Amino acid sequence: MKQAEVDQKLNRTAFADGPRLLADIGATHARFALQTAPGEFRAVRVLKCDDFTGIVPLLRSYLADHADITLNHAALAVANPVSGDQVRMTNRDWEFSTDEVRRALGLHTLLVVNDFTALAMSLPGLKPADLMQVGGGAPASNSVIGVLGPGTGLGVSGVIPTVDGFVTLGSEGGHTNFAPADEREYAILQYAWQTWSHVSTERLISGPGMEIIYRAIAKRNGRQVRDLSSQEIMSGALSDKDPLCLEVLECFCAMLGGASANLAVTLGAFGGVFIGGGIVPRMGEWFASSPFRSRFEAKGRFTSYLSEIPTYVITTPNPAFYGVATILSEHLRGRSGANTLMERVQHLQHELTPAEQRVASLVLEQPRLVLNEPIADIARMAEVSQPTVIRFCRSLGFLGLADFKLKFASSLTGAIPVRHSQVRISDSTHDLSAKVIDNTVSAILKFRDQLDVRSLDRAIALISKSKRVEFYAMGNSRVVALDGQHKFFRFRIPTSVYGDSHLFTLAAELLTAGDVVIAISNSGKLPELLQAVDAARAAGADVIAITSSNSPLAKKATVCLAVDHSEDSTTFLSMISRILQLLLIDILSVGISLDAQNSELVLERKAGNGVEADSRRLLISHLDS
């Protein structure tokens, strides 16, 4: 395929403003990619930094192959501490201004971040297939994660959970003093002292450090050897089974285990310690049987503490791309709103074939229908063939319909980030107002994407056919029950509300088959409510529970409409969960209004009361009049 055709495909991305340039620039190699959609990295290429005099020539060399692509945004991860506009690389004599590089390349946005900050940002999104666990232990939820990785240097970082998500540490932990654990490692330290007065952990646990270990152990063993590179040492150990190279590799892995343990106890990293970098993943399965894990747990009184912490090797290629892409995406969202796939479809629609344009129109008009329906139904509704649906997806840069749906779902839910921002005492009225609204909107979007439509259908059918509906609720939930009573009365459904726990069971025992109880509770654990539900079911009535999906109330109900928003109503005044419960009442009301059997029933009732039947639908604001 010609380069112009490749570039034309890359330009058709999921982002409204075109593909994004990503790079992971180390002291030895620089890895590049063009991000065309969330999690999609194309045109991946590795360049040697020694072949270039600076960062701009390096970037221009990669971009020369994609001259026809319009780039607006880029993010670079560099093996260096980053503070301010001026960046001076530690292991390479390159210095540059971020803003000058941005102007030189004609970009709107250029972010430069530490490479291990980017790697740390990738960790929450990694899947089990991207990792190799070494040793035992299991990660604790919402716990600190440690990450380190030997390459040309030793990168160190951490991921710390917060109320707003998580933050990463911009650490330079590789420059802590190296601490030997036995006589052999002390001999290696003495060898290094002949060159440096301060020997950091990075001096030895790195690619160049492996070469120092090799020379130091050879001298200690009284052997004359020629200098070997770290790659030659690894090949000698893993392929040739050379005894000296194997001893070096075992020593290197033991040192790494000790450094990892120090990081784990420093951070309290019960979420696990992750090993990245360019060296360890190349060791493959051998690393799992190396002294790494035994040294990791060899901590005296803290051995049992460390045995509970899992350790992993990151095996997926180019993991920093995921992290740096996330950082760039969050930056752009905060600046100008998310560039969703919907916008991209609209932007490219005129470039598609007439048949593909019909698929695009369906996507724009009914996005969630496209997301949920199989290819045959999508093709039928768009009045095209199934191969046309596939061609539409590929025209946007995706592998096929499944790939498109995966990224499309991410785009739809990502338009407003689902997160919770804690209100601080120091917040202004403007800030607290924005946080309350943002928290509620985010929770509603998450709630929308987790709705169980089948349970809603069953609940609507039960209410539509019911002879009587009774609401059982207390506290904040009683407000929701009153709202439901007000709406259901409009459908001429006999409805009552009980907010006194002492009356729940008395009322429930008077019910009969065909009656419906709607029990509303945040916790779903109130004993009086559970007793009343048992009585209602025994009397032949059906129970619809609006509560947490894992609660005792949910298990006793005929139908559970789950509200799983985590809000501790025993400690805090319930707010967001109340809004979600009210939304369920609105959904049920609209559903009852649309129910075919109920429509005839209500129309007859209203006509009999001297009210024009056609005016009934105007009672529901969501309906098209």
N, C-alpha and C positions, 0 to 999 in steps of 0.2 A: 504494500500500500504506500502511495506517495505521502511525503511529509505533509503536504498541504491538506490532504484528506484526513490525516491523523489530527492535525491541528483543528480542522473544522469540527471533528467529533469531540475533541477536548473542549472546544468553545461551547458546546451544547451541554451545559452542566446543570446541576440542581440549584445552583446559586444564581440569583437574578443579576449579579454583577460579574459573572464569569468565574473561571477557575481561580484557585488560590495557590500561590507558590509556598511550599513548605521546604524547610531544609534542616538537617541535623549536621552541624559542622564541628567535627572533632579536630584534634591536633594532627591526625594522620589522614583521615578520609572525610569527605563531605558527601552526604546522601541527600538527594533532591527528589521531589515529587510534585505533581500538580493534583490538588484535591478537586475532584469534580462533583462530589456529593459527600454527605456525612459517611465516614468510613471508607470512601473510595479514593484510592491513591493511584494515579496513572503516571506513565512516563517516568518511572523510578530509575534513577541513575546514580552511580557512585563515582566520584572523582577524587584523585589524589591531591591533597593540599600542596604537596611539594612542587607540583607542576605550575603553581600560580604565585604571583607576587603579592597578592592581596585579596580582600574579600570581593571587591567589585569585579576584577577580572574573572574570579571563580564563578560568580553569579552569572556574568555575561556569557561565559562559556556554556553553561547549561542552557540559558535562555536562547542562545544562538540557534538551537535546534527547534525552537518554537517561536520563530519570529512573527508568525501570523496570529498568535494568540494575544488577546487583550488581557493584561493583568492589572488589577487594581489593588489587590491586597496580598501581603506576604508576611510570613513569620519565620524567624530563624532561631534555632536552638544552638547555642555555642558552648563549647567546653571552657567556660570562663565565668567568673562572677560578673554580674551585670548590674550596674548602678549608674543611672543617668544616661546621657546621650553618648558619651565617649566610652568606647569599649577597647580594652587592651588585653589581648589573649595571653594566657599564662604560658602555655606550652608551644607557642608559635609567635614569631615577632611581627604580628599583624595588629594594627591599631586603626580604628575607624570611628566615624561619627554616624550614628544611626540615621540622623536626618539627612546627612549628605548622601548616604547610600540610597535612601528613599528617593531623593531628588534625581540622583544619577540614573536610576532605573525607571523613573516616571511613575512611581507608585503613589496611591492615595494613602495607604497604610503600610507601615513596616514595623513589626514588633521583633525585638531581640530579647530572648530569655535564656537563662542558664539551662544547659542540656539536661541536668538531672532534675530541675524543676519541671521541665517538659516530660521527662520519663515518669516522675511522680504523678503528674496529672493524668497519665495514661492508665495508671494502675486500676482505678475503680471500674474502668470499662473493659479490662482484660477478662477473657473467658478461660475456663479450665483447660481448653485445648491450647491456649497460648502459654501455658506454664508447665513446669516439671517440679513436683514437690520432692524435696530431699528430706528424709527423716519423718518423724511424727509431728504431732501437734495439730490443732485446728484453729482457724481464725475466729476471734471474738468479734461480734458485730459492733459497729460504731466505735472501733478502737483505732489507735494510732498505728500507722504502717511505716516501716523503715525500708529504704531502698539504697543500695550501693552497687557499684559496678566498676571493675578494673578494665581499663583500656590503656590509652597512652598515659592517662592519669588515673585517679581513683575518685569517682563521683559519689557524693553522699547527699541524701535528702530524706524527707519524711512527709507523710500525709497525715494531717490532724483533722478529725471531724469537728465541726462546729454546728451551731444552730442554723447557719445559713448554707450548709453544705460541707465543704472542707477547704483547708488551706494547705499549701505546700511550703516547705522550708527551703529557703535559698541558702543552703549550707555549704561550707568549705571544709567539711569534716575529714576530707582526705589528708589535710595538712596537720592533723594531730600527731603527737609524737608516737613513733612506733614502739610497741612494748613487746619484747621477746617473752616467750612462754617456756622455753627450755634452753639447754646448753647450746644446741645447734643454732637456734635462732639468735642467741646471744653472740655466737661467732660470726653470723651474717651481719649483725648490727655493728660489731667491731670492724668488720671489713668495710662497711659503708662509711663508718666514721673516718676512715682514712681519706675520704673525699669530701664529706660534708660534716660540719660540726653539729648541725641539726638534721636528723634523719626522720622525715615524716613517714606516716603510714603509706602515703602515695609513692614514696621512693622505692618501696619494695613490693607492695601489692598493686602491680601495674605491669604493662608489657615490658617497659625498660627495667622495672624492678625484678621481673622474672630472670632477666639476663644477668643482673647483679647477683641474685641468689645462685645461679648456675656457676658463676665464677667463684663465689665465696665457698660453696660446697666443694667444688673441685679442688680449691686450695686447701680446704680443711681435710679432704681425703687424700691429699698428696698427689693429685693428678695434674699433668700438663695437658691442657685442652685449648683448642682454638675457640674464639668467641662465636657464639651462636645467637641468632635472633630468637625472639620468643616463639615465633611460628615454627622454627626449626627444633626448638626444645620440645614443644608440644608434639610435633610429628615424631621426634625421636622417642618420646615416652609412649604415645598412643599407638603408633604404627610399628616402630622398630623394637619396642620394649627395652630400650637402652637403660641400664640400671641407674646411671647418673641422672639422666633426664627424668626418669620416674621418681627418683628421690627429690628432685627439684619441684616437680609438679605436686607431689604429696606435701612438701613443705609449704609451697605457695597456697594450696587449698586449706591447709591447717591455719596458716596466718589469716586467710580470708575468713575462716570460721571464727577466729578470735575477734577480728574487727567487727564482724556481723553481730556477735554476742554483745560487744561493747555498745554498739548502736542500739541493740534491742533493749538492754537494761537502761540506757540513757533516755530513750524515748518512751519506755514502757510499751513496746511495739507488739501488743497482743493481736493486732490485725495481721501480723506476719512480717517477715523480712524478705524482700525481693532482690534478687541478684540480676543485674543487667550488665551493660558494657559489652565490649567486643571479644573478650577472652573466654569467659566461662561457658557461654552457649556453645562454643566450638568443641568443648570437651565432651559434650553429649552425655550418654548414660554413665560413662566412667566417673563423672563428677559425683554421682549419687553414692558411689562406693568409696569415694576419697575420704580423707580424714576431716573434711569440712564439718560435717554434722557432729562428730564426736568432740571436736574442738569447740564447736558452738555451745554444746551443753556442758563442757568442762569448766564449771564456774564455782567450784567449791560449794558453799552454802546455798548458791543460787542455781544449782543444777536442776532441781525440780521446777523452778521458776521458768528456766529457758526451755525445758523439755515440752512445755505447753505451747510454745510459740512456733508456728510453722515457718519453714523456709522454702522459698521457691526460686527456680531459675526461669527468667523470662525467655521463652523460646521463639516467640513470634518475631518475624523480621521487622526491623524498623519501628519499634514500639514508640519511639519519641515522636513519630509523625502524629499518632493519635493524641498525644498530650499537647503538642504545639498547635494542632488543629483546634483542639478544645479551647485553648487560651485565645486564639485568634477569633473563634466563633463568639466566645463570651464578650470579647472586646467590641466586636462589630455589633452585637445585639445591644449592648449597653449604649452604643453611640447612636445608632440609627434604626434599631429594630431588626428583627431577624429577616434574612432573605430566604423566604420559604420556597419550597419546590413549586407551590402554586404560582408564585410570581414568575418563576422560571418557565413554567408551561405557557403562561400567558405571553411572556416575552418572546418565546420561540414559535408560537403558534403559526405565524405567517410563513415560517420557513418549512413547515411540514407539508406533506402531500395532502390533497383534499381528503382522502380516507383517514389519514392520521389526524387531521384537524378535527374530524368528527369524534375521535377518541379523546382528543384534548378538550373539546367542548364538554364532553361528559365528565371528565375529570374536574373541570372548573365548576360545573353546575352541581354535581353530586359527588364530591370527593370521598365521603365516607361510604357511599354505596360502592364506588370503585374499589375502595380499600377492602371491603368485606365480601365482594362477589367473586365467583370463579370466572375464568377467562371466557367460557362459553356465554355466560350471561352478560359480561361486559361487551363482548363482540355483538351480541344480539341487540342490546340497548343502544349501542353506537351505530348499528346498521353497517358493520364491517365484518371482515373475516377474522378468525383468530390469529392468523399470521400477521395481519395488519396491527393488531394490539401489540404483538411482540416487536414489530418494526417501530412502532411509536415509542416503546420503552427504550429500544436501542438507539433511536434518534436523540434521546435525552442523555445518552451515555451510560445506560444501565445494561446489565447482562441479559435481562429478561423481565417478565412480569413479577416474579417473586422478588427479585432484587429491587425493582421499582417500588413494590408495595412496602418493603422493609424500610426503605429510605423515605417514602412518602408518609408512612405512619410517624416516623421520627420528626419529619418536617411539620406535620399537623400539630403534634403535641408540643413541639419545640417553639411554636410561634410566640408563646409566652412561657418563660421558664417556670417549671414547677418547683417552687422552693418556698421556704418560710424564713422571713426576716424578723428577728426579735425586735420589739419596740424597746428602746433604751430610755432611761430616765432623762437623759440629756436631749432627747429628740424634740425638735420643734413641732408645732401643730401640723405644719405642712408635711414633715417627715413621717410622723405617726399616722397621719391620714393616708399617705401614699402606701405605707407598709400594710396597714389594715386592709386597704383595697387590693393591693397586689397579692397578699396572702390569700384573700378570699377568692380572687380570680384564679390564682394558681391551683388552689384546692378544687375549685369547680371544674377546671379543665382535666385534672387528674381523675376526678370523680366521673366525669363524662366518659373517659376512655376505659373505665373499669366497670361500667354499668352492665349488669346481667339482664339482657333484653328478654330472655325467656321467662325469668322470674317476674318481670314487669308485665308481660303478657298474661301470665297466670293470675297475677294480682288484679289486673283490670277485669279479666273474665269473672273472677269471684265477686268483685264489687258490683259489676254490672248486673249479675244475676241474683244478688243478695236481696233478702227481705228486709234486713235491718243491718246497720253498721254501728258498732260501738268502738270508741277510741278509749284506750287505757294509757294514761301517761301522767308523769309527775314532773315538777320543776320546770326547767326550760322547755322540755318536750311537750308540756301541756299547751304551750303557745302554738306548737305545730298541730296538736290535736284540734284545738279550737279553729285553726285555719282550715283544717280538713272538714270539720263539721259545717263550717260556713259554706264551703264550696259544694259539698255533697248535698246539702239542702237544696241548692239550686237545681239539682237533678231530681228533686222530689224523692230522694232516698231517705227514709227515716234514720236519723243519726243522733247519737248522744255521746257525751264526753264524761268520763269519770276520772277525776284527778286526786281522789282520796284512796289511798292504798287499802283502807279498811273496807271499802265498798267493791273493790275489784272482783273478789270471789263471789260475793252476793249477787252482783250483776251477771257474772258469767254463768252461774247456775240456772238463771232464768232463760238462757238462750236455747235455741232449737236448731235443727238442721236447716241450712239455707241462710243462717245469720253469719256475719263476719265480724271478727274482732281485729282492730288495727292497734297493735301494742307498740309503743314508741319508747325507746330507752337507749341512752348512750352506752351504758355498760352492759345492759341485758342481763344483770345479775340480781335485780331486786327480788327478794324471796316472795313478797306478796304478789308481784306481777307474774312470776313463774307459776305460783299456785293457781292464780286466776286463769292462766293459759291452759293449764291441765284441766281445770273445771270446764272451760269452754270447749275444749276438744272432746271431753267426755260427754258433753251435752249434744255433740254432733255439729257444732259450729266450726268454721274454718278460722285460722289465725294468720294474719299477715304481720310479720315483725319488721319494724324499721329499726335496725340495731347493728352492732358489730357482727361480722360474718362468723366469728369464732365464739360467740357468747352462748351461754346456756339457753337464752331466749330464742336465738336463731335455730338451735337444734330442736326445740319443741314446736316451732311454727309450721304451718302448712306451706307457707312461702316466706322466704327472707329477702327483704330488699336491703342489701348491705350498705352501711355507711361506715367505712373503715378509717375515717380520718382520725389520726392520733391526737386526741385532745383529752387531757385528764380532767374530767368533770368533777372528780372528788376534791381536787385542789383548786382548779381554776373555773371561772365562770364560762360556761359553754358558749361559744360564738360561731365558729365556722361549721361545726357539726350541725348546729341548729339550722343554718342556711341550707345545708345539703339535705336535711330532712324536709324542709319546706319545698325544696326543688322536687323531691320525690312526690309530695302531695300534688304539686302542679302537674307533673308528668302523669300521675294517675288521673287527675281531673281531665286533662286533654284526651287521654286514652279512653276514658269513659264516654266523653263527648263523641268520639269517633267510633265507638263500638256499635256495630250494626244493630244488634238486638235492642240495646239501650236507646239508640236513636229513635226507633219506632215507638218505644215505650214513652220516652220523654215527649216526643212530638204529640202523641195522643193525649198525654196529661196536660200539656200546655194548650193544645187546641180546645180541650174540654174546659179549660179555665178561661176561655175567651181571649187567649193570647195567640197571635198569629204564629203558626208553627215555624215559619222560616226565620223568625227573629231569634230563635233559640241559640243558633251557632254564634251570634254576636256576643254571647255571654263569655266566650273564651277568646281572650285577646290574641292568642297564638294562632287561631284559625283564620284562614283566608275567607273573608266575608263574601 
